[in-house]
Amino acid sequence: MSYRPRIDTTPTPLIARSGQPQFGLFTDSVTDLGLANLQLRTEMDGLASRLRQRFGYKQFQFVCVQGPEFVLAIAIADVRFVNSGFAYLYRPGMDTLELSLLHPLALRCQMSESPVAGAARIGGNKQFWQLTLSADGWQVQLQSQRLQVDVQLQKQQQPPLALCAPTAYSGFTYTEKNNALGVAGRIEIDGHALDLSQARGGYDFSAGYMRRETSWRWASINAHLPGQGAFGLNLAAGVNETGLSENALWYQGTRQHLSPAQFSFDRQQGGNWQIRTLCGELDLTFTPAFCRQERLNLLLLASNFRQYVGHFSGEVRLHDGQQLVLDQVQGLTEDHYAKW
């Protein structure tokens, strides 16, 4: 079975002068969200208050850089009441370095309102991470006592997964992801530089008026397959509820949209995950090796977050009929509940 969704020309801006977002899967990055045009409505069709417009808007940005012997993950989130960030460096057989920041309101945090311009930053002078966005790629910088990062994720004309979907009664979510991008620069841990010769990276830009309570399952790969080249994967379930699929793979620089994904796993017992798509493009088993987790219950806000590093094995079918066999390919999964 072949899955070939309609891809629309990218709108500029995303929110039209009529005040309404333009929904769909797009050919390329949205350069201007057009938030000033938005006419946000309540569930009773009245204009939303300034307070709701301010505190209803959520945004997060995430970057992952993967090499054969490491995974670096960096996140910044602004949910208005608080802003937060985490970073970790995972290396098999070694202690994982984990960093986290949490600030009230907008203190020590800024976000970019476009996936191709501006910068997102969290932290102070001694410890911070910053994502600087451009049409050519994302620059990733991190400064801490033990870990220093300055790398560039290079798009090299590879198209992203870009979509805008309705959320709840009157909201919207724009998300953009791009995986298996080239990596250049330097990552140092305790004065030791990591080998980036086979590293690949990916990013996630998500923003909008999301559900007050939401949850999702997610999977991601940024890899260089021996003898085959760059392979990237993004799968999500639970966050988009309107028929638009946030699923795609990238192989040798070409994007392929994928049908809806099903995640099967046991939260209480742990163990392997089974991940399949509706039209049979892939059938994968994920075996976790490390979990970065956090549980917060702050009355107004709550989060139950688990992000796993592990390995994928299974089969992937491309549009041209070619079969790719994944054998212990490193990647991530995530299981997240949020009230924000």
N, C-alpha and C positions, 0 to 999 in steps of 0.2 A: 504494500500500500504506500502511495506517495503522498507526502504532505507538502503542499506549496501554497502558503497563504498569500493574500493580496498585500503588496508592499506599496505604500503611498509615497508620493513626493514629500520630502521633509518640509513642514510649514515653518514660516518665519514671519512673525513670532508664533510660538506654540499657542498662546491665548490670543484669539482674534480680537479685533476692535469691538466686536459684538459682546465681548466679555466672556465668551465660552471657549474652553479648551478644544483643540482639534485632536480627535482620537484616532488611533491606528498604529500599525507598524510602519516605520519610516526607512527610507533608503540610507539616511546618514544622520549625523549629529544635529540636534536642534541647537542653534547658536544663540537663541534668545527665547527665554521662557515667556516673556511679556507679562510678568506678574502685575504690572501696573494696570493692565487692561481687565483683569479678572473682576467679575461681578459675582462674588461668592454668596450663595443663598442658604437659608436655613431649610430644615425639613418641612417647614410650613410655607416655603417659597418667598419669605421676606428676605431683605438684604441682611447679611450677617453683620454683627457688630464689629467695631474695630478690634475689640478684645479677642473675639473669635477668629478674626482674620489673622491677628498677630500670633496667637498661641495655637491655632489649628495647623499651622504650616510646619512640616517636618522635613528634615533633609539629612542625608548621610552619604559619606563617600568612603570607599574602601579600595585598598590596593593589595595585591598579592604578588610576590616575586618568588618563583620556585626554581631551584636547581636540583640536580640529582642528589645532593647531600644537605639540602636545607629548604625551609619554607619561611619566608618573611611575610607577615600580615600586619597591615596598618589600617586603622579605622578612625574616623571623626564623625560624630553625630550631634546635631543640634535639634533637640525636641522642645525648644523654647523654655520650658521650666528649668531644664538643666542642659548642659552640654557635656559630652563625654568622649573619651578616646581610649583605644587600646592598641598595643603593638606587641608582637611576640616574634621571636626567632627560634624556630624548631630545627634541631639537628639530631638525626637518629643516634641513639646511644649516648647522648649528652644531655645535660640539664637544659631545659627550655627557659630562655630569658623572657619574662613577661613584664610589661609596663602598662600602667593605666592612669587615667586622669579623669576627674569629675569636678565640674564647676557649676555654681548656680547661674541661672539665666544665661546671659551672653558673655560672662566674664572670661577673659583669656581664650576666646574662641572667635574665629571668623569663618564664614563659609562662602564658597563661590556660587553664584546663581546661574552659572552657565557651565556645561561640561567642556567647553573649549576656550574659556577665558577666566582670568581671576585666580584666586588662591584660597585654599582652606587651610587653617592653622589652628592648633591647640597647644597650650602650654606657655611657659615663660622663656627666659633667656637660657637657663641651664638645662632644661629638658623640654623639648617640643618636637612635634612633627608637622610637616607642611606639605601640601599637595598643590603644585602650581600647574594650571591647566592651559593647554593650547591646542590648536588644530592639529599640530604635528605629534602631540603626545603629552604625557604627564610627567613632570619632574617630581620625584619623591625625596624628601629630605627628613632626616631624623637625627636629633642630637640628644644623647644621654651619657651617663657616666661610662657605661661599658659598650654601648652600641652607637655607631655613627653610620648614616646612610646618605648617599647622594647619587641617585640613579635616575635615568630617563627611560620611561616606557615609550617605545617608538612605534607609532601606528603604521608607518610606511604604506599608506593608502588602503590599509585593511578596513573594510566597513564595520561599524559597530552593530550590535543589537540595540535598536532604539525604538521605544514605544511609549504611547500615552494611553492610559486606560481610565474609564470612570471608576470612582471609588465611593462605596456607600451611596447615599442619595444625591449628594451634590458636590462631592470632592473629585479629585483627579490625582493620578500618580504618573509622573514621567520617570522612566528609568532608562539608563544607557549602560551597556556593558561591552567590553572588548577584551578578548582573551588571547593568549599565546603570542603576545607582542614581544618584539625584540627588546633587550635590556642592555644598557650601557651605563658605566659608572663604577661606583665602589661601595661595598658593604664591609665594614670592619667590626669585629667583635673582639674585645680585649686586645686591640692592636693587631689582630690577624685578619687579613683580607680574604674574603670568600671568593671562590672561583665562579665567575659569572659567564664563562665561555659557552655554557649550554643552558643558561638561565632564560626563562620566559616569564612574562608578567601579564597581569590583567587588572582592570579597574571596574568600579561600579559607582555610578552617579545616580542617586535617586532622590526625588524631591516632590512635594505636593501636599495636598490635604488628604492624608491617609486616614484609615479607620482609627477611631479612638482605641479600640482593641483589635489586634491583628496577630497573625502567626504565619510562619512559613517554614518550608523545608527547602533546602538549597544544595546544589552540588556544583563544583567548579574544578576545572583542570587547566593548567598552563604548563605545557610539556613539549619537549623535543623528543619525538619518537625515533629511536635508532634506525637509520636507513630510510626514513620516511619524511622527516621534517617536522615543522611546528604543528601542534594539535592543541586546540582549546575547546572547552566545553562549559556551558552555563545552563543549568536546569533549576527551575523553581516551581513550587506548588503551594497554593494557599494564599498568596498575596494578590494575584490578579484573578478576579472572579467573573469576568465578562466575556470569556471566549478568546481573549488575546493571550497568546502564550509567550512567556518570558524565557523561551528555550531556543538555544542555537549552538552549533559547533562551528569551529573554524579549522580548516585543514589547508595547509600550505597557502595561507592568505585569503582563502575563499570562505565566505560565510554561508552556512546552510541553516535555515530555520527548521525547528523540530516541533513535533506535535506534543500535546500535554503529557506531563511526566507523572508517574506514580512512585512514591517512596514507601517502602515497607521496612519497618525496623521496630525494635522493642525498646522503648524509653527506659523501662525499669530494669530489664535484664542485660541491656547492651548487646554487643555482638555485631555481626555483619548487617549491612543494609542491602536491600535489593531495589534497584532503580530501573524502571522500564518506561518506554514511551508508548502512547496509544497506538501509533501506526507502525510500531516495531522497528524504528530506526536504531534503537540500542537496547541492550539487555546487559546490565552491569551489576557486579557485586563489589561493594565497598567494605574494606576491612579497616576499622579505626586503629590508630597507633597512639594518638595523643588527643586530649580534649582540653580546650580552653573554655571554661564555664563560669557563669556568674548568675546569681539570683539576687534580685533587689525587689523589695516591696516597700515603697515609700508613700502608700495610700493613693495619692494622685497618680503616681507612676509605678509601674512594675515591669520587671523583665526577668524572664527565665531563658537563659542563653547558653547554648552549647555549640561550639565550633570544633570540628574534628579534623585532624590531619591523618591521612591514611593512604590506602592504595586501592585503585580500581582495576578490576579484571573483567573481561567480557568482550562483546562484539559490538561494533558500530557499523551501520550501513550508510554509505553515501548516496547522493541522488543518482550518480552514474552507475550504481550497482556494486561498486567496489566495497569490499569488506575490510575493515580495520580490526585487528585483534589487539586489545589492550591487555598487557601482562604486567601486573603490579606497577601500574602507572600512578605516581604520587599526585594527590589532589586533596580537596577539602569537601566536607559536607557541613550542614548547619541545621539546627532545629531551634526555633526561636518563637517565644510568645512575648508580646509587648503590649502594655497599656500605657499610652502616652498622649 
